[in-house]
């Protein structure tokens, strides 16, 4: 018997409405004639007892973020941030996976829980912070990004990834006007719950012969928007250059999307951002080495893959 069956009736009802009927905290509050905060607290209290062993290594804020992710109560920016976190933090992924198993009897479509990273073997390099990325704008100057400059391409949505605890990163939405956005909160203020992101495809990135570098790009979609999640391994540590992501057709038809912070001894980077609305007009996605802060043309190609968006 699932632990869900042992929950108090009010907590079980809150979980059922949130997951099976895809309701938001606000929707359930209206249905039960209680406050939105009360719905939030009942649902989170229920999750806290479903997999207590796996939750021990996580602080309160991290558990709250993962709970909102599983319950479908995050906006797209926060959803991408949490998915990136789960792919990089073994403890977070383990608790999320344990909760997903316990919640399965309630029905409903749970968001993807990425497999946790493998434990490093003796002598292996440790994971470095996830890369910071900013969609649809030329790569800015090196260093941490807290706000992005105004985009010269109308309608672009900019994201910056900031390091958290020197291990993983979070995504902060920044508007195309150049003003700083806000991180997704722990609850949705919308009258309907966000939809579950769909994976449109996975692109294998290929390196020039003999380099040994590898990588993948996942394309996700939600609410009419597309995002990419890039991972790269066995790439040279940065020394006098940075890595950038481009959409590419030819030297005269290329769009810089993002830059990463320094890559160290792990020789890895990872990150996610929204794609611009015109992404389908490009045929390739590149990871390049750049030395100029605002390059007009793609630099030395480290990885490349075919992009086919409908």
N, C-alpha and C positions, 0 to 999 in steps of 0.2 A: 504494500500500500504506500502511495506517495505521501510525503510529509505534508503536502498541500491539504490532504483530507483531515489532518490533525489541527489545522489552523482554526482560530476562532471564526465564527460565521461572518462577522463584519469584514475581517481581513480577507477571507476567501472570496467574498462577494466583490470586494474592491479589485482584487487581482483578476477575477473572471471578467468583469466589465472592461477593465483596461486592456486585457489581452485578447479575449475571445471576441469582443465587440469593437475593439480598436477605438475605445473612447479616450478622451483626454481627461486630465485631472479635473478640469472645469466642468466637462460634461457629466462625469460621475458625481461631482458635488451637487449639481443641479438635480440629478435623478434621485439622490439620497437625501436631499435637503440638509446637507452639512457643508462645512467650509472646504474650499479647495485644499487648504493645508491639512485638514483632517484626512482627506482622501490620500494625499501624499504620505502622511505619517503612517496610516494603516498599511498601505502597500509596502513601504520601506521596512516597517516593523516585521511584516510577514517574510520578506526576503532575508532579513537578518537571521531568522531561525531556520531557514530551509537548508543552508549549507554553512553552518557556523565554523566548521573546521577549516574550510578554505578561506573564510573571511578574516581569519586571525591576523594575517600579515598585511592587511590593508587599513589605512586610516579612514576616518568617518567621511571625509570629503571624497575620497576615491570610491568608497562603497556607494555613496549617493549618486555619483556620476554614472557608475556602471548600472545601478538600479534603474535610473531614468532611461538609459540606453536600452535595456532589455524590455522595459515597459512601453517603449515607443513614445517617450515624452520629450524628445530633444528635437530642436530644429536641425536643419541639414549641416550647418557648420559644426555644432557641438557633436552631432552624430559622427561625422568624419573624424573629429578629434578623438572621440572615445574608441572608435574602431582602430585608429592608429595606435593608441595606447595599448589596447588588448593584444595587438600583434607584436608589441615590444616588451610587455611586462608579463612574465610567466605567472606571477601570483594573481594579477588581475584577471588574466585569461582563465586560470584554473577556477576561480570563484564564479566567473560568468558562465563557464561550461557546466559547473555543478548546478547552478541555479536553472539553467536552461533544461537540464534533465529533470529537475523537480517540477518545473512549470509545464512540461510537455502535456500532462494529463488535462490541463485546462483548455487545450486547443489554442487556436490562433497562430499567427505567423510571427515567430520570434526573429529578431535581426541576427545576422551572421556573427558567430563568435570565432574569430581567427584562431588557428592553432597556436599555442604558446611557443615562444622561441625555445630551441633545444638548449639544454644546459651546456655550458662551455666545457670542453675537455681540458685535461691538464696541458698547460702551455698555450691554450687558445687565447686569442685576443678578446677583450670584453666589448660588448655593444657600446657604441658611442651615441650621443644625443641624436635624435631624429633631425633631419634637415629642415631648415626654414625655407618656405617657399612662398612666392607671391605671384598669383596668376595674372596674366594678361598685361604685364608691365615689364619694361626692360629691367634686367637685374640691377638693383641699386648698389651703392657702395658697400664694401664688406663691413661686417660687424652685425650685432643684433639689431633686428628691425622691430620697432614698436609702432610705427605708422608708415604707411606707404604713400608715395607721391601720387598726385592726380594722374589718372590714366589718360593717355591720348587716344584711346580707343573707346568710344561711347558704349555704355552698358556693361563695362567690365566689372567683375567682382574681384577684389583683391583679398588675399589671405596671407597672414604671416604666421609662422610657427615659432613659438618661443620655448626655450628649454625649461623643463620642469624637473627639479631635483637632479639635474645633470644626467638624467637617464633617458627620459622620453620627452616629447614635445606636445604642445597643444596648439590648436588652430584658432586664430582670432580673425573674425570677418571684419574687413575694412571696406567702407563704401567706395564707389568709383569717384566720389568727390574729393577723396583724400583724407576724410576724417576717420578717426579710429572707431571701430565697431566694438561691440561687447561680446564677451564670451557667452555661449549658450548657458542659460540658467538651469536649475535643477527641475524646473517644471515648465510646461508649455502654457502660454496664455491664450493660445488659439482655441477656438470652439471645437476644433476637430484635431485628432492626433495625427502626427506626421506619418507619411507612408514609409514603408520599408525600402531602403535603397536596393536597386536591382543591379546585378553585375552583368554588364553588356559584353564583356570579353576580357581576355588576358593576353597581353602582347609580350612575346619573348624579345628581349633586347640582345642584339648581337654586337660583338666587338671586332675590331680589325684583327686579322690573323696573328696569332702568337701572343696577344695581350693577356689572355686569361680572365679578363673582366666578364662578369655576367650580370644580368638584371631582368626585371619584369615590370610591366605596367598594367595595373588593373583599371578598367574603365567602369565607373559606377554611375547610375542615374537615379534621380529622385525629383519629383515635382517639376519636371521640365528642365532641370539642370543636370549637367554632367560634371563628374570629377575624375581625377586620376590619382592613383596611389603608386608611387614608384619605389622600388627597392633595387639597390645595386651592391655588389660584392666584388672583392678582389680589384678594387680600383686604387690607383696611386694616392697616397696621402698628399694633401694639398700643401704646396710650398711655393708661394709667390703666384698662385692662381686659385680660382674657385670653380666649382662645377655649376653649370646652368642647364636648364631644360628648355628645349625649343620645339615648336611645331614647324615642320619644314616641307617645302616643295622643291626649292632651288635656292642658290645663293641670293637671288633677288626677291624670293618669296619665302620669308621665314619670320616667325614670331617668337621672341623670347618670353618664356613663361615664369621662370623662377631661378633662384640661385640658392646654393647651400652654404652653410657655414663651414669652417675648416673640417676636413676629414682626417682622422688621426690613424693610429696604429691598427685599428680594427679593419681599416680599408673598406668600410661600409657606409652607406647613407640610405635614408628612407624618408618619405614625406608624402603629403597629399595636398591637393588644391583643386578648386573648381576650374573647369575648362571654359574658355570664352565661347560665345555663341557661334562663332565662325570656325570652330575647330574642325568641323567636317570637311572644310575646304582644303585641309592639309593631308598629305599622304604619308608622312613619317613623323616620328617623335624621336628627338635626339637628346643625349646627354653629352655635353661638351666641356672642354677646358677653356676658361676665359681669363684674360689678364686685364682687360679694359672694363671699367665699371658699367659702362653703357655701350656694349658692342653693337655695331650696326649689322654685322654678319656673324654667322655661327663660327665658332673657333674649332679647334681640333676635336674631332668626333671620338668619344670614348665608347659610347654605346648607341645603337640605333635600332628602330623597329618599325614595321609597317603599321600605319594607322588607317583604319577603315571604319569610319563613323557614318551611319545612315542619316 
